[in-house]
Amino acid sequence: MAAHRFPITEAQIDLLVRAFYARIRKDETLGPVFLRAVGTSDEAWQHHEAKIASFWRNALGIDRSFEGNPMMKHLANQEIVPEQFPIWLALFRDTANDVLPPEAAEGISDLADRIGRSLSMGLVQFRNPETGMPNFREAL
């Protein structure tokens, strides 16, 4: 049985990821960060989108073949800062609402919110050498 509690298919996840990253590339804040991290070639973006689609299938319990550590990947890129997560999450939610049925859009967006908050707080915690504690005001 799948870990998620809403209907969504692998094809819908692929569609969401492609549509989301098309929007990311056009975003004035996130676009440059992603272009430097992923690259500019279509092949690089296809590889990135396939990896992220695999991440979502894993997070939803559809397919457990994803290999990677999202926290370490985000920590390694100093351009990624907690203040970007609300932009990322709003774009994700808007894209999900545009390309998925309502129940799937709501379910995956809620999961993205939880993952985004966790990543954001993790960035604050690991990048705060003075105390090693997250500054929750900055993380949210």
Secondary structure, DSSP 8 states (H G I E B T S, - for coil): --S-SS---HHHHHHHHHHHHHHHHH-TTHHHHHHHHH-SSHHHHHHHHHHHHHHHHHHTTS-------HHHHHHH-TT--GGGHHHHHHHHHHHHHHHS-HHHHHHHHHHHHHHHHHHHHHHHHHT-TTTSS--HHHH-
